[in-house]
Amino acid sequence: MVPDTFGSDGGTPPPGTPTGDDDSNDPRPRSFWWHVSRVVDRFPGLLPFALVPLLTSLSQVENVRRALDPAAGVSVNFEFALPTPFLDLWTFADPPDPPARIDRRAVGGGSSPGGDPFADPTHPTGSAGTTGSGDTELTVETPLQGVGIAIESGGAAGVWIAIALFAYAAIAAIIVAVYVGGLDSRLRGERVALLACVREYALRFFLYTLLLVGAVLLLVPFALLTPAVLLVAIPAAVVLGYLFYAAPFLFVVADASVVEAFRRSYGFAIDGGPYLSFALWHVTVAVVGSLVLSLFVSAGPVGFLFALVLAAPLSLALTAASVSFVRDLVETKTEGCRRPTK
């Protein structure tokens, strides 16, 4: 069993963890696998939080519908997911593409020479992705995995976009504040106070979510002008994801403001060491998990159920391990050695 508190003398080292990493006088944060083992030891007390990734996975109705379609194709994923406050099934697996639908009523129905003989005459070629008024339709992926917001350019759409984004940010902030705050409390053996988590952390998660969504929206005009922007945006997102993955966890474990959390996360990232090692192990587990889960998701209704059952505890374990690691990181950096937590 892993000790209940950092630096306690009892207990034996977790399996697979070098004994040097478990020395109570070692000033370095403990390894990825030590924190995973710590979470596994406390899993019965954390299990109710598995409802969060379970329910959010099921809330993506279109993804669920595609996964349950026995005629859908196969989607194999390798997701390089860095630590984040929220993971669920759709972080690791994309739903398979629906089977191609051929409208044979259009065959011979007056198609022009050289045209698509299977085209639906009611939907002219080239209209995909646009509205009837000629406005461009775009889906913005949000930090809550699997949730996207469809937007349209033009007129009054901007007002509805703003309302949708603020509503989404508020709901996501409450969920993540309770989720991360509750995990931190349970890992320290304390009672989970849901209202206290919302009161203390929701505003910071709200601002954090708006910041991430705002950054995505800033790229939209450039992406519409030239797809080459995405070639730069993808590696930039990876670098920024590494530099600041600890920031949202610092809202809880260090009671840091948004600016302070980003500053401290950047400092941890530049130092590398355990911060880099934890990120690499997290990515490795995510890649392996995504391969397995995507194969299950592509196996029809029964496979989807297996994927759902596996993804919820995997998501919970990785998020809880990240909470545990960032708290350990903060304490070892601020104190210079391990000290017991509450």
N, C-alpha and C positions, 0 to 999 in steps of 0.2 A: 504494500500500500504506500502511496505517496503521502508524505506528511501533509496535514491540513493547512499548515502555515509555512511560508517560506522561511527557511533557516531553522526549523524545529529539528531536534536531534533524533527523534524516533523514526522508525520505518526503515525499509530496505530500498535500495535503488530500484527504479523502474526497469523492467527488462529492456535490454537493448540500449541502455544509456550508459556511457562511459562513467566510471566511478569518479573521474576527475571533475565531471560536470556537477556532481552532487555534493561536493565538499562544501559544507556550510560556511567556510572561510573564503571560498572562491568568489572574487568580486564580480565575475562575469554572470550575465543572465543565463539561465538554464536553457537546454537545447529544446528544439521543436518536439522531439519524441518524449522528453520529460514532461512537457506540458500536456501533450496528448494523453500520456499515461495518467497524469493527475486528473484530467477530465474524465477519462474512462472509469477511474476509481470512484468518482462522484456522480456517475451517470444517472443512477436512480433518482437523485435529487434534482438533476437537471432535465430529466426526461419530459416533464410538462412543457418545457420551452420548445420541444420538437413540433408542437402544434403550429408554431409560427411558420417555419418553412413548409410544413405539410399543407396548411391552409392557403398560403400564398401560391404554392404550386398548383393547387386545385382551382384557385381563383382565375387563373389564366385559361379561360374557357376555350378559346380557339386552339391553344396548344394542346389542351386535353383532348379536344375533339379530333385533332389530327393524329394524336398518339393512339387513340382508340380505334381509328379507322383501319380495319384489317387489310384494306387494299392499298394503304399508303406505302411509300418507298422506304428505303433504309437511309438513316442519317448517322454517320459516324463522326464523333467530335473528339478533338483534343483541345481542351480549354485550359489555357495558362492563367489560372485565376490567382491573383495575389490576395492576401488577407483583406477582408472587407467585413463591415458589421453585419452584412446580410448575404446569405447564400441560400439557394433552394434548388430544386430539380432542374429548372431552366437555366441556372448558372452553368451546369455541367452538360446538359444535353439540349439540342435543338429538336423540336418535333419533326418527324419525317414529312417530306413534301406530299401534299395530296396527290392522288392519281390524276394523270392528265385526262381532262374531259373533252371528248371529241363530239361535236354537234354535227352528226351526219345529215341532219336535215338541210344543212347548208351546202352539201355536196351537189354540184350541178345546178345550184339555184341562182344562176346568173353571175357566177364569179367571172371577173375579168381575166383575160389571158395573162398568165404569169402570176396571178394572185394566189392567196392561200385558199385551197379548195375546201378546207375545213373551218374557215373563218365564220364567226357568227355575224350575219348581215346586220344585226342591230347594234354591233359594236365595231365601228370602223377600225382598221389597222392603224396603230399609232396613238390611240386614245388612252392606252393604259397609263395610269399614274397621273391623269389629269381629270379635273372635274368638268362638268358640262360648260361652265363659264370660262374654261381655259386656265383656271388657277391651278397651280402645282400643289399636289398633295404629298406630304412627307410625314414619316413617323419618326419621332424623337425617342430614342431609348433612354430610360431614366435609371438612376442609380439603384432603385429597387428592382432586382433582377427579374426579367420577364415582363416588366410593365413598360408599355410604350404609349405615347400620346400622339394620336394622329392630328396633324395640323394642316391648314390650308392657307395659302397666301391670299391677301386681299382684304379690303373692307373691314367689316365688323368682326372678322375671324380673330383679329388680334386681341379683342376684349375677352373672347371665350378661351383663347389660348392662355391668357394671363390667369383667368379664373381657374382653369383646369390645373395649371402648374402650381398655383398657390394651394389649391385643395389637395393635390397630390402630395406636395411637400409637407403639409400639415399632418396628413394621415400617416405618411411614411415616418415622419419625425416621432410621432407618438409611439408607433409600433417599435421602431428601433431603440428609442429611449427605454422602453419597458424591457425589450429583449436584451440589450447589452447591459443595462443597469441591473436587471434581474440576474443575469448570468454572473456578473461580478459579485453581487451579494451572496448568491448561493455558493460560489467558489470560496468565499471567505467565511462560510458557515453562518451567514446572517439571514434574517427573515427578509423576504422580498416585499418592499413597500411600493406597490404599483403607482399610486398617486405621487409619491415622493420622487420616483424616477421621472415621471412626466414633468413634474414641477421643476426639477433640477436640471434635466438634460434636454428636454424636447425643443426648447428654443434654439439651442446650439445645433442640434441635428436639423432643425428646420432651415437655419441659415446655411448650413453645410450642404443640404440638398439643393437649395436654390442656387448656391454657388456652382455646383456641379452641372445642374441643368442649364444654367445661364451660360456656362462655358461651352456646352454642346450647341446651344442656340446661336452663339456667336460664330460658329463654324458653318452654320447652315447656308448663309448667302454665298460664301466662298465655295462650298461644296456643290452648290447648284451651278456656279459659273464654270468650275472645272473639277472633274473627279480626281485630278492629281493632288488636290488638297488632302484627300484621304490617305495618300501614300506618306504624307508627312504627319498627319494626325495620329495614325496608328502607333508608330514608334514613340511619338511624343506622349501619347496616353500611357504607354508602358512605363516610360521613364517617370512621369508624374505619379503614376500609380505606385511605383516603388518608393519614391521620395516621401510620399505623404500617406502611405497606408495606415500608419499608426495614428494619424490625426483624429479620426472619429472615436477611437478607443480612448484617447487621452481626455476627451470630454468627461468620461466616466471615471477612469482610474486615477487621473491627476487633477480632476475638476478644472481643466484648462479652458480658457476662452478659445474661440475659433482661431484667432490670430496666433495665440500662444501655442495652440495644438499644432498648427502647421509649422511654426518655427521649430518646435522641439522635434517633431517628426523629421524635418529636414536635417537637423543636427544628428539624430540617430542614424539616418540613412547615409550621410557622408562618412560617419565613423565606420560603417560597414559591420564587420564582425558578426555577432549574434543576430543583428537586425537583418543582414543580408542572408545569413544561413537560414533563419526562420522563413524568410520569403521564398527561398529556393526550395526548401522542403515542402512548403505549402503548395507551391506551383506543381511540384512533382506529384504529390498526392492528388491534386486537382486533375492533372492530366490522366493519371491512371483511373481515377474515379469517373471522369467524363467518358473515357473509352467504354468502360463497363456499363455505365448507366445509359449511354446513347444506344448501345446494342440492345439493352432491355427495352428501351422506349420504342425501338424499331421493330420489336417482336410482337406487336399487336396488344390487345387489351390485357392479357395475362402478364406479358412482359412489362407493360406500363405500371401495373400494380406492384410488381417486384421492384421496379425502379423507384416508385414513390416511397415504398417502405424502406429502401436502402438510402435514398437521398436525404430524407429528413434527419436521421441520426448522424449521417456523415456531415451534413451542413451544420448541425448543432455542434458536433465535436470540433470542427475546424474553427468555427466562430468562438466557441468557449476557450479553445486553446490559444487563440489570438488575444482574447481578453486577459487570460492568465499570463501570457508572455509579455504583453505591453506593461502590465502592472509590475512584473518582475524587472523588466527593463528600466522602468521609472525608478523603482526603489534602489536598484544597484547603481544607477547613474547618479542619483541624488545623494545617496549615503556612502557610496564607495565600497559597500559590502552588504551582504544580505541582512535583512532585519525581518522579524516576524510581522505578518499582517494580522489584522483583526480576525 
